[in-house]
Every structure is written in C-alpha cells, then in structure tokens.
Amino acid sequence: MLDPPPAMKLNFAKVLRLAGCVLTLSLAAGCGNPCRDLAAKICGCLPDDGTRAACNTRARQQESIFAVGKEDQQLCQQKLDICDCNLLNTPEGRVNCGLAWILPP
C-alpha cells in the first residue's frame, strides 16, 4: 500500500480537526443552558472586551446564586430566539432579551 504524499496527509488532518470542531460546537450548542446562552448573547452585545468580560463574570456569579428551573429555561430559550443586539437599546429589544417586562394595565 502506498503512503499518500505529505501534503495530502496534512490536508486530511486539517479536515479531521475542522470536522471535530464543528461536531463539538454543534453538540455543545444543542446541550447548552439557554439561560447561560442568553446571558452570553446579551454580554456579547456590549461594546468592548472589558465590559463583556465583566458582564460574563456577573452572569456566572448570579448563576451560582439563583436556581434556574425548567420554566426559567423555557423562557430563556424563547428570549434567546428573539433577542437582537441591534435592538437592545430600545424598549422592545430589552423586553425581547428578557431585560425588561411589560406590566399588564
């Protein structure tokens, strides 16, 4: 059996690594905590690395203080689906991201 040329081995190795990364990220996304994902999305909307890092730190700290139930996770998933960084500075955007609520009259 002939060995493939070194260039082909390198390309195959890159493809395997890329496939592994994609699979890992896909599985991680499917098994994630929607509330943690929503917090990360909101923090990702912040303008610079320092405020994003501080936001993520606060989110992790709050996660250890407040219990998140199944209903909370369902609400977070709903918000995660409609939360948009471009609208976060609007009242509707804050409601969509779970940062504000509309009170009934």
N, C-alpha and C positions, 0 to 999 in steps of 0.2 A: 504494500500500500504506500503510495506516495504522500509525503507531507505537503500541505499547501504552502505556498510562499509566505514569508513572514508578514508581508503587507496584508494578506488575506486573514491571517491569524489575528492581527491587530484589529482589523475591521470587525471580525466576528466577535472579539472580546468587547469592543465598544458597543456593538448591537446588544449583546447579552447584558451588559451593565445598564444600558438605556432601558431595555425591557424590564429588568429588575427594578429600576427606579420607578417606572411608570406603574408597574404592578403594585409596588409597595405604597406609592402615593394613592393609588386607586383604592386599595384596601383600607388605608388609613382614613381616607375621606369617607368611605362607607361606614366605618365603625366609630366615627368620632362622636364627641359630645356636642350636640347642636348649640348648647348654651356657651360652651367654650369657643366653638367656631364663630358664633355671633359676636362674642366679645373680641375675638381676634380680628374679625372683619371690621368692627367699629374702630378698634385701635389702629388698624391698617389705614383708616381714613385720615388719621392725624397727619399734620404737615411735615414732621421731621422725626428722625430716628430717636431722639431723646424723649419726646412726648409719647411716641409709640411704645418705647420700652417701658416707660413709667406706667402707661395705660395697661400694658400686658401684665406687669408686676402687680398692679392693683387688682386686676381681674383674677389672677391666680390666688391672691390673698383672700379675696372675697369668696372664691370657690371653696376655700377651706373653712369659712365661717358659716356660710348659708348652705343648707341642704337643698339640693335640686331634685325634685320629684319627676315622675313620668309626665304629669300635666305641664310642668315647667318646661321640660324638654320639648314637648309638642309645640308649646307656644314659641319657644326659641327657634324651632325649625320653621314655623310659619313666618316669623320675623326675618330669619336668615334668608328665606326665599325672596323677600321683597325689600330688604334693606339695601339702600343705594347710597354710596359715598357722595355722589353728586347732589343728592337732595338732603343730606344730613343737616344742613344749616337752615332747613325750612321746618315749619311745624309738622307738616305731613311726613317729611323724611324722618324726623325724630320719633314720631308715632310708629312709622314703618320699621324702625330699627329697635323699637322697644325702650326708647329713652324717655318717652312721654306717653301719656294716656289721654284719651278724650273722655271726659267725665259726662255721664248722662245728665240731661237737664233736670 
